[in-house]
């Protein structure tokens, strides 16, 4: 019985470590998504300028 309890306690520790890793990964993903959204307006403006230039050239 003591071995089983020890195994369960060890497994709980592993799950907590995994939760910390997943939480960190979510934070990184949220940061990257926010950065991408902040750049989107500039990309759209650049696309508009390039499209207009190509249209005039054609």
C-alpha positions as CSV (number, residue, x, y, z in Angstrom):
1,X,0.0,0.0,0.0
2,X,2.8,2.4,0.8
3,X,4.4,1.8,-2.6
4,X,1.1,2.6,-4.3
5,X,0.8,5.9,-2.3
6,X,4.3,6.8,-3.2
7,X,3.6,6.2,-6.8
8,X,0.5,8.4,-6.7
9,X,2.3,11.2,-4.9
10,X,5.1,11.0,-7.6
11,X,2.5,11.0,-10.4
12,X,0.8,14.1,-8.9
13,X,4.2,15.9,-8.8
14,X,4.7,15.0,-12.5
15,X,1.2,16.3,-13.4
16,X,2.0,19.6,-11.6
17,X,5.2,20.0,-13.5
18,X,3.4,19.3,-16.7
19,X,0.8,21.9,-15.8
20,X,3.5,24.5,-15.2
21,X,5.0,23.8,-18.7
22,X,1.6,24.0,-20.4
23,X,0.9,27.3,-18.6
24,X,4.2,28.7,-19.8
25,X,3.5,27.5,-23.4
26,X,0.1,29.2,-23.3
27,X,1.7,32.4,-22.2
28,X,4.2,32.3,-25.0
29,X,1.5,31.6,-27.5
30,X,-0.6,34.4,-26.2
31,X,2.3,36.8,-26.5
32,X,3.1,35.7,-30.0
33,X,-0.6,36.0,-31.0
34,X,-0.8,39.5,-29.6
35,X,2.4,40.5,-31.4
36,X,1.0,39.2,-34.7
37,X,-2.3,41.1,-34.2
38,X,-0.3,44.3,-33.5
39,X,1.6,43.9,-36.8
40,X,-1.5,43.1,-38.9
41,X,-2.5,46.7,-39.6
42,X,0.9,47.5,-41.0
43,X,0.9,44.4,-43.2
44,X,-2.5,45.3,-44.5
45,X,-1.4,48.8,-45.4
46,X,1.7,47.5,-47.1
47,X,-0.4,45.0,-49.1
48,X,-2.7,47.9,-50.2
49,X,0.3,49.9,-51.4
50,X,1.8,47.0,-53.3
51,X,-1.6,46.1,-54.8
52,X,-2.1,49.7,-56.0
53,X,1.4,49.9,-57.5
54,X,0.9,46.6,-59.3
55,X,-2.5,47.8,-60.6
56,X,-1.1,51.0,-61.9
57,X,1.8,49.2,-63.6
58,X,-0.5,46.7,-65.3
